[in-house]
């Protein structure tokens, strides 16, 4: 350290606090230990704590400065020193290499306190944020060298080593963050932006949110990480697009939206951020739903039932409503209840069919279908997922069935019942394989 060397040059005796590094889990722990050690030693005597650069850039010194018994004799800022050598001017962020992974980072960026021990971790963290090829200036003992980020740990480091990343042009970036997405969408919505994007309204792109959500679910079902990454981004874009339309109207901003989201995550997880207890997933869900009802000012279970969005697919909406009705004292979903109720509803459907009353048939058919939703809940399975799997299975079997019939040169409409059964059995085996 230059500070230590300057003391040696002046023949001033000193002790280092290096022994605290090995016993510290992270930079925050090290800071606390240094602070405590200096406080202990300075109880009955004066102590001088010497650091490189400005005292305000050292976390332990910053904690000490809050005391009225401490006097600061400031040195030259390490951030200012490295930024000057890199030709950086204006506003920039400075931070210690020891706290890179624990700090919010924006460009331009000056990183000081680089050592052989931490430069590899710093490189990996910054590469994840800004890309391996991000142009940097590595400064070692007063010598500045331009290089891509992935090369910064390949040479020898000096007593004073720092790193500077200058602000990147949007079009030259290889890695982007949340703020970039917002900036791009705002540019598209600007008066001189994209002719299509800038004229869209909530109503004109409403269906897109549903489509993108289904495409993400499809990617999940396919277990396709690449498509999941793409579709998750599309869902995020839809959310931001609607938020920016409201920001333009002055109703709420992106920060308002994020603040409400974070507040909701905290206040509904009182078993994590509060005093409530939840040892199981079901217990956690109960806490969430109780807190949700409180936040939404739902004083009755009918309020919760009526809060289920009407645009949900019918089967999904039926499941949610049935679950909320049960929480409000409605019949519990059991297999025995299903058998009794299904017989009743099925008979009523048959009576409606005999009467040939279309409206009555539709009504009773709906009751039978709702019964099957109760059956799904009784056996603890998701009806939406179960039906989707069956639809896929049925389609695969029919594809195999038709292919077998056509391969034999026959017409699917001209088969006997015996032939149909034979082809169906063969198709089941083909589809299963």
Secondary structure, DSSP 8 states (H G I E B T S, - for coil): -HHHHHHHHTT------GGGTTT-SSHHHHHHHHHHHHHHHTSSS------SS-GGGSHHHHHHTTSTT--------HHHHHHHHTT--S--EEEEGGGGGGS---SSEEEE---TTTHHHHHHHHHHHH-TT-EEEEEETTEEEEEEGGGTTSS---SSEEEEE----GGG-SS--HHHHHHHHHHHHSTTS-TTGGG--TTTTHHHHHHHHHHHHHHHHTT-HHHHHHHHHHHHHHHHHHHHHHHHHTS--HHHHHHHHHHHHHHH-HHHHSS----SHHHHHHHHHHHHHHHTT--SHHHHHHTS-TTS-HHHHHHHHHHHHHHTT-----HHHHHHHHHHHHHHHHHHHHHT-HHHHHHHHHHHHHHHHHHHHHTT--HHHHHHHHHHHHHHHHHHHHHHHHHTT--TTS--HHHHHHHHHHHHHHHH-
